């Protein structure tokens, strides 16, 4: 992957120059930083949603956040850890490894941690497209974030 970093103001949002493409090759991807602290490798965005790879190193604990206006589907490609989701009074700690898929609903709180010895990587689809840094509210989660 080309470690091309975006120079646009909101690092949590796909740059407008990268939206509405039909194809995005690995060397064309732009990196950003999610509100939770993880690295985002932007791929594609349409008017209905966007997709990116979420990467976080061994020992990483994200910031906990409530998603204010989007829902996400996560599919883990590598790594292992725990994903915390709290929605409508139901709280779950979901262990993940390669092949785990999960839904993070709109209005739900979430936090994740990498318990493994390798980088964790998840393919994430956000619907509608992530609006930027005002799309989440940071909160206190079950773990101290790094």
Residue, then its C-alpha position, 0 to 999 in steps of 0.5 A: x500500500x502506498x502510505x499516501x496521507x490526505x491533506x484535507x482538514x477532516x482526517x476522519x472523512x474520505x477526501x472529496x477527491x476520492x469519492x464516487x470512484x468506481x475502482x480504487x487500487x491499493x496504491x491509490x488509497x489515502x490514509x486517515x485517522x478515525x475518531x477512535x484513534x485507528x488508522x483508516x485506509x480509504x477505499x470507495x464511497x458512493x452516495x449510500x455508503x463508504x468502505x475502508x480498511x481499519x488497522x490497529x497495532x498489537x495492544x491498541x485500545x480504541x477510544x470508545x464512541x457512540x455513532x450518531x448517524x451511521x451504522x457499520x458492518x465490520x469484517x475482520x481480515x486478520x488479528x484477534x481481540x475484543x469488540x464492545x458494543x452497547x445498543x438499546x441497553x444490551x451490552x456485548x463483548x464480542x471476541x474477534x479474529x479473521x473471519x468474524x463479522x459484526x454490525x455496529x448499529x447507529x446510536x450504539x456505543x463501541x470500543x475495540x482492542x487488539x489482544x494479538x501479536x499482529x496488526x488487526x485489520x478489518x474491512x468496514x462498510x459505513x452507511x450512509x457515508x461517514x460524515x466526518x468528525x461530528x459523526x461520533x461522540x467520544x465516551x467512557x468505555x470498558x477499557x482505558x484507551x491508548 
